[in-house]
């Protein structure tokens, strides 16, 4: 889009572009998402930025009405396979906070200077600024949804000091941390104490456009491994719950199905999925949120996908029946790869035999899925042995910054890995939007959204034979 097109999107308050770009108003010093309900500023006073970090870096603060920092992530950076896309996904997973810019660069196979240059050129901000913007958003969520002390929130959000935390919050939101919390309470929000069985951190996981939740929850229910996952409740109001292994501790996530007007099978027209996270360490909030976003494919652009696939006569009725159908990813890529290889039944056995028991089980959720290193040592000659060993020693990398082609080549070199399993890993664990699995008639005309086309075909088949 050129700047005139972006301004037209702002003038029409077009939510399709929330997260794709941001606009700032020079006369107010505020930046917004394109759908902001405020009065449209004059064109001469508007500047455009590709990221919230770029807007903040130029001295603009976040709008309190449209909360641009909470908009859906950009579908472009989520889908791209180049170094910039991989870097953005790793930053979203908290790598800069945990390992610094040097750690990010090492994972990407570039120098820190090259990473800085490429991110600044395309996103208007380097890795430190992108991580800072993410920390500010995490801090706002914790301030407004929990009663954690402000000092604890500072370090849980990834800040190195309370002073850095205070300065950043004031710069981004034009309020002190205490003021930001007080403003939320005046607005009617009543935070509940975090860290107890009945509390946790309530979240709204934003998405753009329609979201066909029923098909996603059907798939998750079909795949659920007892002890690690469960899906309960009536159609149209189900809740998906699962355990999470995170960098600083463990977690339990719950995500609610949300449909238009409560009609089972209908796509919600836009907005968010309700979620709640119970974490043993609040520092894992950002990472846990990003992993749920990848699992539920919340940063997709359903308008672009549906426009392309809906133009095909074979897919048109399927797209019309399920607008906003997503291609789910994985909360834990290594776990997904092992499960894709061994199947649901064997995965359940592995959990019972080698899964780590939670310190505090929650209902039927009792274990974490076993780590690759544990499986490689326990059953080196088992069906998952070679894959688990390759994941454990880094021969195969499936993390948020993995190169998809390199990962596929490494998987092909392992015994027992057939084309169908590799396609599933590439689609789900690596989030590739354009995979054509063997046995499916998937023409090139459906590129670059063949993963979504396959999901349409399989969903229709599942309903036909249900």
JORAKA-V214440 format. One record per residue. N is the residue number from 1. OMEGA is omega in radians with two decimals (* if undefined). Layout:
n->{N	N}
omega->{OMEGA	OMEGA}
//
This chain:
n->{1	2	3	4	5	6	7	8	9	10	11	12	13	14	15	16	17	18	19	20	21	22	23	24	25	26	27	28	29	30	31	32	33	34	35	36	37	38	39	40	41	42	43	44	45	46	47	48	49	50	51	52	53	54	55	56	57	58	59	60	61	62	63	64	65	66	67	68	69	70	71	72	73	74	75	76	77	78	79	80	81	82	83	84	85	86	87	88	89	90	91	92	93	94	95	96	97	98	99	100	101	102	103	104	105	106	107	108	109	110	111	112	113	114	115	116	117	118	119	120	121	122	123	124	125	126	127	128	129	130	131	132	133	134	135	136	137	138	139	140	141	142	143	144	145	146	147	148	149	150	151	152	153	154	155	156	157	158	159	160	161	162	163	164	165	166	167	168	169	170	171	172	173	174	175	176	177	178	179	180	181	182	183	184	185	186	187	188	189	190	191	192	193	194	195	196	197	198	199	200	201	202	203	204	205	206	207	208	209	210	211	212	213	214	215	216	217	218	219	220	221	222	223	224	225	226	227	228	229	230	231	232	233	234	235	236	237	238	239	240	241	242	243	244	245	246	247	248	249	250	251	252	253	254	255	256	257	258	259	260	261	262	263	264	265	266	267	268	269	270	271	272	273	274	275	276	277	278	279	280	281	282	283	284	285	286	287	288	289	290	291	292	293	294	295	296	297	298	299	300	301	302	303	304	305	306	307	308	309	310	311	312	313	314	315	316	317	318	319	320	321	322	323	324	325	326	327	328	329	330	331	332	333	334	335	336	337	338	339	340	341	342	343	344	345	346	347	348	349	350	351	352	353	354	355	356	357	358	359	360	361	362	363	364	365	366	367	368	369	370	371	372	373	374	375	376	377	378	379	380	381	382	383	384	385	386	387	388	389	390	391	392	393	394	395	396	397	398	399	400	401	402	403	404	405	406	407	408	409	410	411	412	413	414	415	416	417	418	419	420	421	422	423	424	425	426	427	428	429	430	431	432	433	434	435	436	437	438	439	440	441	442	443	444	445	446	447	448	449	450	451	452	453	454	455	456	457	458	459	460	461	462	463	464	465	466}
omega->{2.99	-3.03	3.10	3.10	3.11	3.14	3.08	3.08	3.10	-3.10	3.13	-3.14	-3.02	-3.09	3.11	-3.06	3.05	-3.11	3.12	3.02	3.14	3.06	-3.13	-3.10	-3.02	-3.09	-3.13	-3.10	-3.08	3.02	-2.99	2.93	-3.08	-3.08	-3.10	-3.09	-3.13	3.12	-3.11	-3.13	3.07	-3.06	-3.06	-3.13	-3.01	2.98	-3.08	-3.13	-3.14	-3.10	3.04	-3.13	3.13	3.12	3.12	3.14	3.10	3.00	3.13	3.12	-3.03	3.07	-3.13	-3.13	-3.04	3.11	-3.07	-3.14	-3.13	3.14	3.10	3.11	-3.14	3.11	-3.10	-3.08	-3.14	-3.05	-3.04	-3.10	-3.10	-3.03	-3.14	3.10	3.13	3.14	-3.14	3.13	3.11	3.10	3.09	3.13	3.05	-3.06	-3.13	3.12	-3.07	-2.97	-3.12	-3.14	3.13	3.10	3.08	-3.12	3.14	3.12	-3.11	-3.11	3.12	3.02	3.11	-3.14	3.12	3.13	3.12	-3.08	-3.09	3.14	-3.14	-3.12	-3.05	-3.03	-3.14	-3.14	3.11	-3.07	3.14	-3.14	3.10	3.11	3.12	3.11	3.12	3.09	3.14	3.12	3.11	3.12	3.13	3.13	-3.12	3.11	-3.02	-3.05	3.12	3.05	3.06	3.06	-3.09	3.14	3.11	3.14	-3.13	-3.10	3.09	-3.13	3.10	3.14	-3.09	-3.13	3.10	3.13	3.10	3.10	-3.12	-3.11	-3.11	-3.13	3.12	-3.13	-3.03	-3.01	-3.13	3.07	2.98	3.07	3.11	3.10	3.11	3.10	-3.13	3.14	3.12	3.14	3.09	3.12	3.07	-3.14	-3.14	-3.12	3.06	-3.06	-3.14	3.03	3.06	-3.09	-3.07	-3.06	-3.02	-3.12	3.09	-3.06	2.92	-3.11	-3.00	3.00	3.10	3.03	-3.14	3.12	-3.13	-3.00	-3.04	-3.11	3.13	-3.12	3.04	-3.13	-3.13	3.10	3.14	-3.06	-2.94	3.10	-3.11	-3.11	-3.12	-3.07	2.97	3.03	-3.11	3.11	-3.13	3.11	-3.12	3.14	-3.13	3.07	3.05	3.13	3.11	3.05	-3.11	2.95	-3.02	-3.04	-3.07	-3.09	3.13	3.13	2.99	-3.13	3.04	-3.13	-3.06	3.00	-3.12	-3.08	-3.13	3.07	3.12	-3.09	3.13	3.10	-3.11	3.10	3.06	-2.99	3.13	3.08	-2.96	2.92	3.09	-3.14	3.04	-3.12	3.02	-3.03	3.03	3.11	-3.09	3.14	-3.12	-3.05	-3.09	-3.13	-3.13	3.13	-3.12	3.13	3.04	3.12	3.11	3.13	-3.09	3.09	-3.02	3.14	3.12	3.05	-3.06	3.12	-3.14	-3.13	-3.07	3.12	-3.11	-3.08	-3.14	3.11	-3.14	-3.09	-3.11	-3.07	-3.03	3.14	3.13	3.11	3.12	-3.13	-3.08	3.10	3.12	3.09	-3.10	3.03	-3.01	3.12	-3.10	3.04	3.11	-3.06	3.14	3.10	-3.13	-3.12	-3.14	3.13	3.11	-3.12	-2.97	-3.12	-3.02	-3.09	3.13	3.10	3.09	3.11	-3.14	3.11	-3.13	-3.05	-2.95	-3.14	3.11	3.14	3.08	3.07	3.13	3.11	-3.13	-3.08	-3.13	3.12	-3.00	-2.99	2.84	3.05	-3.08	3.11	3.13	-3.12	3.13	3.14	-3.13	3.14	-3.05	-3.08	-3.09	3.14	3.13	-3.10	-3.11	-3.02	-3.11	3.13	-3.14	3.13	-3.14	3.08	-3.09	-3.09	3.08	3.07	3.03	3.10	-3.13	-3.10	-3.03	-3.12	-3.09	3.02	-3.02	-3.13	3.10	3.14	3.14	3.13	3.13	3.11	-3.12	-3.13	-3.09	3.07	3.06	-3.12	3.11	-3.03	-3.12	3.12	3.14	3.10	3.11	3.13	-3.12	-3.13	-2.97	-3.07	-3.08	3.05	-3.13	-3.11	-2.96	-3.12	3.08	-3.10	3.12	3.12	3.11	3.06	-3.04	-3.08	3.11	3.14	-3.13	3.10	0.10	-3.04	-3.08	3.07	3.12	3.10	3.11	3.11	3.06	-3.10	-3.10	3.10	3.12	3.11	-3.14	3.12	-3.12	-3.06	-3.14	*}
//
